[in-house]
């Protein structure tokens, strides 16, 4: 089998107090179409010491692997993912992607170089033939993630679709310009939350019912405006809009260049609310525009992420952290913009989090509710 890593694995610290590595291993069976391979185990190891820092096997491997081109199960907020295939069988000449989300033991540093050990069996007509091979030795990033100020004003916010798990951000594989990428790997959708835990109140078919609507978005770091798109209409909630052209996916948006090869994207803004132009230099905390519902958005929210290019497609999505915030709780069910307005009420089912409290230089994990 052959393998390729789609990004430079970058260690980042999250609210669980652990260092994470989240990236993808694209595997290809080099055997004929009549000879499948059973993949039993994937070990991620320190290439220098060969110490295993993470493993996938059985159901966990089945849930973290799928053929390229398969639809993403369970990320629509309605349909539970089907049972994982156990064992994982890769047909000859087929490409599979393995979604690696590793959480290292507390205090364990990330290796400087990773290697991947695959084990399983070739399923021949005469019976299975066991194999083990080491593939794709790759260096981890030595540059720390950007440590940012909040992209929104102080208050309580719900961090939806952030890493790490089966979300359309984390597992959104995109073939762009002849290459596979995961352009939203660490993107977060932000929703304003009220004192009673509500994300909307009143009529969910009205934009003004959503607490996020027309909330200011602010520069999370000083930088230069490199792209502005305006003029796309807000979508009426909570009906899922038609899929827009690829260039309109994030709707009205602002992109800031804040470091060499690092850009901040603010998406789904209200038309006419953007108050910066390309070439403007902005200071941290400066208002850029207001949250809307433009582009591929069903209910008002801010799509925020770090990119490696000024364009949303193609780009890579590296991790980032926020300088300070306080975790208040978490939301267990997957509630995102496509089903937020379809809930019986606008009150989020917020439950206690084991990571409650103040955090510094951390990445918020999926579905946490926090105070900036």
C-alpha positions in Angstrom: 0.0 0.0 0.0 1.1 3.6 -0.6 0.2 6.6 1.6 0.4 10.3 1.6 -0.3 12.9 4.3 -2.5 15.8 3.2 -1.1 18.5 5.6 1.9 19.2 7.8 0.7 17.7 11.2 0.7 20.6 13.6 0.5 20.0 17.4 -2.0 22.1 19.2 -3.3 22.3 22.8 -7.0 22.0 23.4 -9.4 22.5 26.3 -9.0 18.9 27.5 -5.4 19.8 28.6 -3.9 17.5 26.0 -1.8 18.1 22.9 -3.5 17.0 19.7 -2.5 16.1 16.2 -5.3 16.0 13.6 -4.5 15.2 10.0 -5.2 12.7 7.2 -3.5 9.6 5.7 -4.5 9.0 2.1 -3.9 5.3 1.4 -3.9 3.5 -2.0 -4.0 -0.2 -2.6 -1.4 -1.0 -5.3 -2.9 -4.5 -5.9 -5.2 -5.5 -8.7 -8.9 -4.9 -8.5 -9.5 -8.5 -7.8 -7.3 -8.6 -4.7 -8.7 -6.8 -1.6 -6.7 -5.9 1.5 -8.0 -6.2 5.1 -6.6 -3.3 7.1 -6.5 -4.4 10.8 -4.5 -1.7 12.5 -2.9 1.7 12.0 -0.2 2.7 14.4 1.2 6.3 14.5 4.7 6.2 15.9 7.6 8.4 16.8 9.9 7.8 13.8 13.0 8.1 16.0 12.1 5.9 18.9 9.3 3.9 17.2 7.1 4.5 20.2 3.4 4.2 19.4 1.6 7.5 20.1 -1.8 6.5 18.7 -3.5 3.5 17.2 -6.7 2.6 15.4 -8.1 -0.9 15.0 -11.5 -2.6 14.9 -14.6 -0.4 15.1 -12.5 2.7 15.8 -10.6 2.2 12.6 -13.8 1.6 10.7 -15.2 4.8 12.0 -12.1 6.7 11.0 -11.7 5.4 7.5 -13.7 5.6 4.3 -13.2 5.2 0.6 -12.5 8.4 -1.3 -15.8 9.7 -2.7 -18.1 8.2 0.0 -20.6 10.8 1.4 -19.9 12.0 4.9 -22.3 10.0 7.1 -24.0 11.6 10.1 -22.9 15.2 9.5 -26.3 16.4 8.4 -27.5 16.6 12.0 -30.3 14.2 11.3 -29.0 10.8 10.1 -26.9 8.7 12.5 -23.8 7.3 10.9 -24.1 3.7 9.9 -22.2 1.0 11.9 -18.5 1.1 11.1 -17.3 -1.7 8.7 -15.4 -4.2 10.8 -13.1 -5.4 9.5 -12.0 -2.6 7.2 -11.5 -4.1 3.7 -9.9 -2.0 0.9 -10.6 -3.2 -2.6 -7.8 -3.5 -5.0 -6.7 -0.2 -6.7 -9.0 1.7 -4.3 -8.1 4.9 -2.3 -9.2 5.3 1.3 -8.7 8.2 3.6 -7.9 7.6 7.3 -8.9 10.5 9.6 -6.3 10.7 12.3 -7.2 12.6 15.5 -4.6 11.9 18.1 -4.7 13.2 21.7 -1.3 12.6 23.4 -0.9 11.8 27.0 -0.7 14.8 29.3 2.9 16.2 29.3 3.9 14.1 26.3 5.6 16.2 23.6 4.7 15.6 20.0 7.4 13.7 18.0 9.4 15.7 15.6 8.9 13.1 12.9 6.0 10.6 12.6 5.8 7.3 10.8 2.7 5.1 10.1 2.7 1.3 10.6 -0.1 -0.5 8.7 -0.9 -4.1 9.4 -3.5 -6.5 8.1 -3.8 -9.2 5.4 -4.0 -9.5 1.7 -7.1 -11.6 0.9 -5.9 -14.0 -1.8 -7.9 -16.8 -3.3 -5.8 -19.3 -1.3 -6.4 -17.4 2.0 -5.3 -14.3 3.9 -1.6 -13.4 3.8 -0.5 -11.2 6.7 1.5 -8.0 6.0 3.1 -5.2 8.0 4.6 -2.1 6.4 5.8 1.4 7.5 4.6 4.2 5.2 4.8 8.0 5.0 7.4 9.3 7.4 6.5 13.0 7.9 7.8 15.8 10.0 5.5 17.6 12.4 5.3 21.4 12.3 7.8 23.3 14.5 5.9 26.6 14.3 3.3 27.0 17.0 -0.3 27.7 16.0 -1.5 31.3 15.9 -2.6 32.5 19.3 -5.5 34.8 18.7 -7.9 37.3 20.3 -11.6 36.5 20.0 -13.1 37.0 16.5 -16.4 38.2 18.2 -17.3 40.6 21.0 -17.3 39.5 24.6 -20.2 37.3 25.6 -21.3 33.6 25.6 -20.7 31.7 22.3 -21.4 28.2 21.1 -18.4 26.7 19.2 -20.0 24.3 16.6 -18.3 21.9 14.1 -14.8 22.5 15.5 -12.3 19.7 15.7 -12.2 16.8 16.3 -14.8 14.3 15.1 -17.1 13.4 12.3 -18.1 16.9 11.2 -18.4 18.4 7.8 -15.5 20.8 8.7 -13.1 18.1 10.0 -13.9 15.6 7.3 -14.6 17.8 4.3 -12.3 16.3 1.7 -12.2 18.6 -1.3 -10.5 17.9 -4.7 -9.3 21.3 -5.9 -6.9 22.0 -8.7 -6.0 18.4 -9.0 -5.2 17.8 -5.4 -7.1 16.6 -2.3 -7.2 19.0 0.6 -9.3 19.5 3.8 -9.9 23.3 3.6 -12.1 23.6 6.8 -10.2 21.1 9.1 -10.1 23.5 12.1 -12.9 25.9 11.2 -15.4 26.9 13.9 -19.0 28.1 13.5 -19.8 30.6 16.2 -23.4 31.2 17.6 -24.3 33.9 20.2 -25.9 32.4 23.2 -28.3 34.2 25.6 -28.5 34.2 29.4 -31.0 31.3 29.3 -28.9 29.2 26.8 -31.0 30.3 23.8 -29.5 30.7 20.3 -32.9 32.1 19.0 -36.1 33.3 20.5 -39.4 34.0 18.8 -40.0 32.9 15.3 -37.1 30.8 13.9 -38.2 31.8 10.3 -37.1 35.4 11.1 -33.4 36.4 10.8 -33.8 38.8 13.7 -34.9 36.0 16.0 -31.3 34.7 16.1 -29.0 36.2 18.7 -26.0 35.9 16.3 -27.7 38.0 13.6 -25.9 41.4 13.2 -23.4 40.7 15.9 -20.1 42.4 15.2 -17.1 40.4 14.1 -13.7 41.8 15.0 -10.0 41.3 13.9 -8.5 38.5 16.0 -5.1 39.9 15.2 -3.7 42.9 13.5 -3.2 42.6 9.7 -4.1 43.6 6.2 -7.3 43.1 4.4 -6.6 41.0 1.3 -10.1 39.9 0.2 -13.6 41.3 0.6 -16.8 39.9 -0.9 -20.1 41.7 -0.4 -23.5 41.9 -2.0 -24.8 38.3 -1.6 -28.2 38.2 0.1 -29.0 36.7 3.5 -30.8 33.4 3.2 -34.2 33.1 4.9 -34.0 30.7 7.8 -34.3 27.8 8.6 -34.6 26.4 5.0 -31.3 25.0 3.6 -30.3 27.2 0.7 -29.4 25.8 -2.7 -25.7 25.0 -2.9 -24.1 28.2 -4.2 -21.2 28.3 -6.7 -18.0 27.3 -5.0 -16.7 30.9 -4.9 -19.8 31.9 -2.9 -19.6 29.1 -0.3 -18.6 31.3 2.6 -20.9 34.1 1.4 -20.0 37.7 2.1 -16.6 37.6 3.8 -13.4 39.3 4.9 -10.0 37.8 4.8 -7.1 39.2 6.8 -3.4 38.5 6.3 -1.9 38.4 9.8 1.4 36.6 9.2 3.3 35.1 6.3 1.2 32.3 4.9 -1.5 32.8 7.6 -4.9 34.3 6.8 -8.1 34.8 8.9 -11.4 34.1 7.2 -14.7 35.6 8.5 -17.7 34.1 6.5 -21.5 34.4 6.1 -21.6 38.2 6.9 -24.6 40.4 6.4 -24.7 42.2 3.0 -23.8 45.8 3.3 -22.3 45.5 6.8 -18.7 45.1 5.8 -16.8 48.3 6.7 -13.3 47.4 5.4 -11.8 47.4 1.9 -8.9 45.4 0.3 -5.6 47.0 1.3 -6.9 48.3 4.7 -4.7 47.7 7.7 -6.7 46.8 10.8 -5.9 46.6 14.5 -6.8 43.8 16.9 -10.4 44.2 18.0 -11.4 46.4 15.0 -15.0 45.7 13.8 -14.9 44.2 10.3 -18.7 43.7 9.7 -21.8 41.9 11.1 -22.8 38.3 11.2 -25.4 37.4 8.5 -26.7 34.4 6.7 -25.1 34.6 3.3 -23.6 31.9 1.2 -24.0 28.2 2.2 -25.6 29.1 5.5 -29.0 28.2 6.9 -29.1 30.2 10.1 -27.0 33.2 11.1 -23.5 32.3 12.4 -19.8 33.3 11.9 -17.6 30.8 10.0 -14.1 31.5 11.3 -10.8 29.8 10.5 -7.1 30.2 9.7 -6.0 29.6 6.1 -2.7 29.2 4.3 -3.8 31.1 1.3 -5.9 34.2 0.7 -8.6 32.1 -1.1 -11.0 29.7 0.6 -10.5 27.2 -2.3 -7.8 26.0 -2.5 -6.3 26.3 1.0 -5.1 24.3 3.9 -6.6 24.7 7.4 -4.1 24.8 10.2 -5.0 24.9 13.9 -5.1 28.0 16.1 -5.7 28.9 19.7 -7.3 31.7 21.7 -5.4 33.6 24.3 -8.1 33.4 27.0 -11.7 32.1 27.4 -13.8 30.3 29.9 -15.6 27.0 29.2 -19.1 27.1 30.6 -20.5 23.7 29.3 -21.1 21.6 26.3 -23.8 20.5 23.9 -24.1 16.8 23.5 -26.3 16.4 20.4 -24.9 17.7 17.1 -26.7 21.0 16.5 -25.4 23.1 13.6 -26.8 25.8 11.3 -28.9 23.3 9.2 -30.9 22.1 12.1 -30.6 25.0 14.7 -33.8 26.6 13.6 -35.6 23.3 13.5 -35.2 22.6 17.2 -38.4 22.6 19.4 -37.1 25.7 21.1 -34.1 27.9 20.6 -32.6 26.8 24.0 -29.5 24.8 23.6 -29.2 21.6 25.7 -26.1 22.7 27.6 -24.7 20.3 30.1 -21.6 20.5 32.4 -18.2 20.0 30.8 -15.3 18.3 32.5 -13.1 21.1 31.1 -15.1 24.0 32.7 -13.0 27.0 33.7 -10.5 29.5 32.3 -8.2 28.4 29.5 -5.2 30.1 28.0 -3.7 29.5 24.5 -6.1 26.6 23.9 -8.3 25.5 21.0 -12.0 25.0 21.9 -13.2 21.5 21.2 -16.4 20.7 19.3 -19.7 21.9 20.8 -18.3 23.7 23.7 -20.1 26.7 25.1 -17.7 29.4 26.3 -17.3 33.0 27.4 -14.9 35.4 25.7 
